[in-house]
Amino acid sequence: DAEAMAGAASAADVPAGVAFNYRFVPAIQYAKTLIEAGELGELHHFRGRYLQDWLVDPEAPWSWRNDAEMAGSGALGDLGAHTIDLARFLVGDIAEVSGHLRTFVDERPIEGGETPEASRETGGETRPVTVDDAYSAQVDFENGVMGTLEASRFANGRKNDHTIEIEGSKGSLRFSLERLNELELLREGSRGYETILVTDEDDPYVDHWWPPGHVIGWEHTFVHENYEFLSAVAEGGAFEPSFEDGYEVQRALAAIERADERGEWVAVE
């Protein structure tokens, strides 16, 4: 489906895009400029994880996100797709992956229903969980960077921790969505990381918002995304992330699933 959509968008020759809004966090845009300027040197490692805990309770009710036919996959597609997009945006295309998927709770009560234990005793309705609750993967990028990916809806104490870490020969950086106005940066010659508050007027997008130090929120990433898309429409240009970018993410997700099924490294194809 993603391949067909990418082809249709290309043939139509109109702006089309995928809502990978985390590209439009000012700190992520700033990280991109640092990498492109060579501030980190030759990249060696990419580490991306997306951790939540909203399904830790086995009595949490079933929803469409627990159904493979409606959701496609679980933590892999819901959360991992965002991490893979940032990996491609910041580092490059992925060549090969390993994969490990796990479902911790096999069935859940329907909304307003009984617990799974009570339902089994009384005949109350539960529905099966047919998606993964967590995944992990190793990644070999085409440019030789070594990567690890992880996402979970069972990471107790984590609410929306989307963390990116990149290490290079001259420096490193770290970012967490739970502190989206900050970027931790290790510069060449420094003894440790410094925390940069990415809220200055010359930071990406921030000149449209508040005075320095007045932070923006998650919702502003969608404003930035919409601004870029509407600008592409008005100017007749291209928008990124494109449908082709979405297709490439889907290829990587599918490869991780194949790797899990086969128990071996597989190529992204």
Buried (B, 14 or more C-beta within 10 A) or exposed (E): EBEEBBEEBEEEEEBBBBBBBBBBBBBBBBBBEBBEEEBBBEBBBBBBBBBBBEBBEBEBBBBEBBBBEEBBBBBBBBBBBBBBBBBBBBBBEBBBBBBBBBBBBEBBBBEEBBBBEBBEEEEBEBBEBBBBBBBBBBBBBEEEBBBBBBBBBBBEEBEBBBBBBBBBEBBBBBBBBBBBBBBBBBBEEEEEBEEBBBBBEEBBBBEEBEEEEEBBEEEBBEBBBBEBBEEBEEEEEEBBBBBBBBBBBBBBBBBBBBBBEEEEBBEBE
